[in-house]
């Protein structure tokens, strides 16, 4: 196991900056997920840790070693790719043993490591099969097993579940998390799926346009997003972000004819400040004394009901545990839970409350 330190790291493709001075500290044995939309730089940053991309500026350390100029094979890392990258003519056992064999290890050393990895990943009955005889989830486990046998300091995962169907993704999330708990190895994992990030990570790094927007534990990011981007990105369904202005009595929603929403602690901002009011869909409640919304779509999922509606021409989503009988075009009354409200400065997009 080993820590990873990313300090002021930059990556430019010609005149185009892709990574803009990123700082991230990853502790020994920590499971860290780099998350963000397509094109934010997360896979590029992972490939720089692996040595597959050159660094334009800054420093990357694995343990105590600066690895900027080291070849991938000298960094003592193992990488699991989205595409599995298995040799089609080799059996599962041969695929898992290949890197050790190429490194000059003896069969007496290779066999116990392959057997151990196969047991951890429940691959023992599959060792004699070819990749074409495996399901997508089994192939991904073989790719993970090939990494485990090397006993690296750091595991790197590049969107490993994106080729799987929804049910398999849920299963593999559990397996990867259990694998980390069993091995205790440092893991750096890239995904664009914030649900993966929330359910698996010890720490999440949210990237946007090559910049770190926020770093923290999953629930810290969920409960106190630092800015509008994180507020809108983390959470499914996404946080409602309503435009308006701060007044002493509350937040006045634009275009709503004076509808005022509550918040727990009044900010020091000047009354009249243009702002954005954030409230998650599950933090509304049905309340006959609340404000009216016009229902547009009702989506029952069984355990809960999602309601899409409008406030002052702005879209809003609310999630209720109750069964909602209202249909499109009907009016229901809801209230926002003031202790869960967020305020963001409309100009800077930073949190003000």
CORJODA-V147340 format. One record per residue. N is the residue number from 1. RES is the residue in one letter. OMEGA is omega as a letter, one per 40 degrees, with the letter a starting at -180 (* if undefined). Layout:
((N & RES & OMEGA) (N & RES & OMEGA))
This chain:
((1 & X & a) (2 & X & i) (3 & X & i) (4 & X & i) (5 & X & i) (6 & X & a) (7 & X & i) (8 & X & a) (9 & X & i) (10 & X & i) (11 & X & i) (12 & X & i) (13 & X & a) (14 & X & a) (15 & X & a) (16 & X & i) (17 & X & i) (18 & X & i) (19 & X & a) (20 & X & i) (21 & X & a) (22 & X & i) (23 & X & i) (24 & X & i) (25 & X & a) (26 & X & a) (27 & X & i) (28 & X & i) (29 & X & a) (30 & X & i) (31 & X & a) (32 & X & i) (33 & X & i) (34 & X & a) (35 & X & i) (36 & X & a) (37 & X & i) (38 & X & i) (39 & X & a) (40 & X & i) (41 & X & a) (42 & X & i) (43 & X & i) (44 & X & i) (45 & X & i) (46 & X & a) (47 & X & i) (48 & X & i) (49 & X & a) (50 & X & a) (51 & X & i) (52 & X & i) (53 & X & i) (54 & X & i) (55 & X & i) (56 & X & i) (57 & X & i) (58 & X & a) (59 & X & i) (60 & X & i) (61 & X & i) (62 & X & a) (63 & X & a) (64 & X & a) (65 & X & i) (66 & X & a) (67 & X & a) (68 & X & a) (69 & X & i) (70 & X & i) (71 & X & a) (72 & X & a) (73 & X & a) (74 & X & a) (75 & X & i) (76 & X & i) (77 & X & i) (78 & X & a) (79 & X & i) (80 & X & a) (81 & X & i) (82 & X & a) (83 & X & a) (84 & X & i) (85 & X & i) (86 & X & i) (87 & X & a) (88 & X & a) (89 & X & a) (90 & X & i) (91 & X & i) (92 & X & a) (93 & X & a) (94 & X & i) (95 & X & a) (96 & X & a) (97 & X & a) (98 & X & a) (99 & X & i) (100 & X & i) (101 & X & i) (102 & X & i) (103 & X & i) (104 & X & i) (105 & X & i) (106 & X & a) (107 & X & i) (108 & X & i) (109 & X & a) (110 & X & a) (111 & X & i) (112 & X & i) (113 & X & i) (114 & X & a) (115 & X & i) (116 & X & a) (117 & X & i) (118 & X & i) (119 & X & i) (120 & X & a) (121 & X & i) (122 & X & a) (123 & X & a) (124 & X & i) (125 & X & a) (126 & X & a) (127 & X & a) (128 & X & a) (129 & X & i) (130 & X & a) (131 & X & a) (132 & X & a) (133 & X & a) (134 & X & i) (135 & X & i) (136 & X & i) (137 & X & i) (138 & X & i) (139 & X & a) (140 & X & i) (141 & X & i) (142 & X & i) (143 & X & i) (144 & X & i) (145 & X & i) (146 & X & i) (147 & X & a) (148 & X & a) (149 & X & a) (150 & X & a) (151 & X & a) (152 & X & i) (153 & X & a) (154 & X & i) (155 & X & i) (156 & X & i) (157 & X & i) (158 & X & i) (159 & X & a) (160 & X & a) (161 & X & a) (162 & X & i) (163 & X & a) (164 & X & i) (165 & X & a) (166 & X & a) (167 & X & i) (168 & X & i) (169 & X & i) (170 & X & i) (171 & X & a) (172 & X & i) (173 & X & i) (174 & X & a) (175 & X & a) (176 & X & i) (177 & X & i) (178 & X & i) (179 & X & i) (180 & X & a) (181 & X & a) (182 & X & a) (183 & X & a) (184 & X & a) (185 & X & i) (186 & X & i) (187 & X & i) (188 & X & a) (189 & X & a) (190 & X & i) (191 & X & i) (192 & X & a) (193 & X & a) (194 & X & i) (195 & X & i) (196 & X & a) (197 & X & a) (198 & X & a) (199 & X & a) (200 & X & a) (201 & X & i) (202 & X & a) (203 & X & i) (204 & X & i) (205 & X & a) (206 & X & a) (207 & X & i) (208 & X & i) (209 & X & i) (210 & X & a) (211 & X & i) (212 & X & i) (213 & X & i) (214 & X & i) (215 & X & i) (216 & X & i) (217 & X & a) (218 & X & a) (219 & X & i) (220 & X & i) (221 & X & a) (222 & X & a) (223 & X & a) (224 & X & i) (225 & X & a) (226 & X & a) (227 & X & a) (228 & X & a) (229 & X & a) (230 & X & i) (231 & X & a) (232 & X & a) (233 & X & a) (234 & X & i) (235 & X & i) (236 & X & e) (237 & X & a) (238 & X & i) (239 & X & i) (240 & X & a) (241 & X & a) (242 & X & i) (243 & X & i) (244 & X & a) (245 & X & i) (246 & X & i) (247 & X & a) (248 & X & a) (249 & X & a) (250 & X & a) (251 & X & a) (252 & X & a) (253 & X & i) (254 & X & i) (255 & X & a) (256 & X & a) (257 & X & i) (258 & X & i) (259 & X & a) (260 & X & i) (261 & X & a) (262 & X & i) (263 & X & a) (264 & X & a) (265 & X & a) (266 & X & i) (267 & X & i) (268 & X & a) (269 & X & i) (270 & X & i) (271 & X & a) (272 & X & a) (273 & X & i) (274 & X & a) (275 & X & i) (276 & X & a) (277 & X & a) (278 & X & i) (279 & X & a) (280 & X & a) (281 & X & a) (282 & X & a) (283 & X & i) (284 & X & i) (285 & X & i) (286 & X & a) (287 & X & a) (288 & X & i) (289 & X & a) (290 & X & a) (291 & X & a) (292 & X & i) (293 & X & i) (294 & X & a) (295 & X & i) (296 & X & a) (297 & X & i) (298 & X & a) (299 & X & i) (300 & X & i) (301 & X & a) (302 & X & a) (303 & X & a) (304 & X & i) (305 & X & i) (306 & X & i) (307 & X & i) (308 & X & a) (309 & X & a) (310 & X & i) (311 & X & i) (312 & X & a) (313 & X & i) (314 & X & a) (315 & X & i) (316 & X & i) (317 & X & i) (318 & X & i) (319 & X & a) (320 & X & i) (321 & X & a) (322 & X & i) (323 & X & a) (324 & X & a) (325 & X & a) (326 & X & i) (327 & X & i) (328 & X & a) (329 & X & i) (330 & X & a) (331 & X & i) (332 & X & a) (333 & X & a) (334 & X & i) (335 & X & i) (336 & X & i) (337 & X & a) (338 & X & a) (339 & X & i) (340 & X & a) (341 & X & i) (342 & X & i) (343 & X & i) (344 & X & i) (345 & X & a) (346 & X & a) (347 & X & a) (348 & X & a) (349 & X & i) (350 & X & i) (351 & X & i) (352 & X & i) (353 & X & *))
